Amino acid sequence: MELATKPQKQLIVATFLFGFFTGAYLYVTVFAPAYSDGIVPDLRSSSKDNDFNIQATQYGACLQSGLTCPTYELDARGMLRALPGVPLDEEDILVEIELTSADMRLVKNAVREATLEAYAATSDREDCAQVESNEYRYMITNGADTYTLDTCRTDFDKTSELQEVLEALFEE
């Protein structure tokens, strides 16, 4: 008994060759250019364990003042990008500042020493006056974890050491 006839063997070889050339064509024309253009992330260089990012948004009294509320972003390289509050009819202006290594050390130490999990717990504060005061919402990525802290809606108090460090940094 013969395992495969000659036409069946030819079909198997032709299928293999068609798949090989199709895969090579797709790799050269689609995957390789997308990878080099940054569309496909380079997982070797974007290790989640080393991520550090802080996004901050101010809200509350700034909404009542006729200005847009300021927003900030600080990345691991020490680059601070800010959109300060401007009148509602004006265009936002992006301000970029590079922090000193001492300032970055101060911020990273404050984040490392803070109890981010406890600060992120939801809270209904009775002393929260969103309209009369400025409140802050932070998205802090430290390593593989991201925490949302809010001076009004979570247990993140305005008098905490981390809040004082961040507010001083973003209000400069």
N, C-alpha and C positions, 0 to 999 in steps of 0.2 A: 504494500500500500504506500503510495506516494503522499508526502505531507502537503506539498503545494505544487500546483501545476505551474508551467512556465508563465502563462498570463497572470496568475496570482502573484508570483514573485516579481514580475515587472510592475504590477500595480503597487506592491509594497514599496519597491525602490522609488517609483515615481512619486508616491505620496510622501516618502521621507524627503526626497529632494525638493519637492514643492514646499513643504513645511520649513525646511532649512533656509531656502532662498527667501521665502516670505518673511520669516523671522529676522534674517539678516537685513533685509530691506527696511522693515519697520524699525529696527534698532538704529540703523544709520540715518534714516530720514525723520524719525519721530522722537525716539527716546533720547538719543545722544544730544541733539540740539536742545531739547527741553531741559535736560540735566545741566548742560553748560550755561543755559540762560537763567538758571535759578528757579525755573518753574517747578521742577521736581526737587525737593529739599535734599541737601547733602547731609544725611543723617550722621556721618562721621564728625562733622564740624558743629552740629547743633545738638549737643548733648543736653538733655533736659535737666540733668543733675547740676549743671553750672548756670542755669538761667537765673537772672536777677532783673526785675523790672518793677517799677512803681508807676502806676497811673493814678492821678489825683484829679478830682473835680470838686470845685467849690459850688455850693448852692445855698439858697436861703435869702438873706438880705440883698445879695447882688441881683437877684431876680426883680426885686422891688425898686432898684435904683435906676432902671432903664439901661443897664449895661448887660452884656453877655457875661456869664460867669466864667472865671478863668479855669483852664484845664492845663495839666502838666503831665509830662512823661519823663521818667528817668530810666536809662538803660544801664546795663552792666559796665559799659565803657565809660560811664560818667557823663554822658551827653544828656543834658536837660533841655527838653523842648517845651515851650510854654506858649499858650494862646491867652494873653492877658485879657481882662475884661475891657471891652470897647463899647461905645454906643451901638444900639441895635441896628442903626441904619448904616454903620460903617463896616468895612471888610476886616476880618480878623488878620492879624499880623503875627506870623510865627517867629518866635524868638528862640535862638539856640545858644546855649551856654555850656561850656565844658567845665565840669567841676574839678577842683583840685583833688589829688589823691587823699589828702587829709579829710576833706569833706565827704568823699565817698566812703572812707573808712568809718567815719562817724555815723553815716547813714546805715551802712551794712552792720555795724556793731549794734546799733539801736534796733534794727530789724531782728538780728540774731538773738538778742537778749529779751525781746518782747515775747509775750505769750500770745502769738497770733491766733491760735485756735480758740482761746478764751475770748479774745477781742472780737472774733467773727461771729460769736453767738448772738442770735437775734434778741433784741430788747425793745420794749416799749417804754421809753423814757418820759417821765412826766415833766422833767425840766428842759425838754427839747423845744426850743422856740425857733422854728425854721424861718419865720418871717422877720423876726427882730435881729437874728444873729446869722453869721456865716457858719454853715456846716460843711463838712468835708467827707467825701467818699473816696476810698483808696482801693485799688486792686493791686495787691502785692504778690508778685511771683518770686518765690525764693526756693531755688532748686526745682523739684518737680511739683511743688504745691503752690496753689494760688488761693489767696485769702481776700475776701471782701470785707473791709472795715468801714464803718460809717459812724461819725460822731453823734448821729441822731438815732439810727435804727439798729445799731449793734452795741455790744458792751465795750465799745472803744471810746473811752472817756477823753474829753478835750484836755484834761490835766495830766494825762499819761506822758511818760518821758518820750515815747515814740512819737506821739502827736506833736509835742513841742519841737522835736528835732525836725519832723517833716514840715510843720507849719513854718518854722524859721527858714527852711531851705526853699520852700515854694513861695514865700512872701518876699524874698530878696529881689 
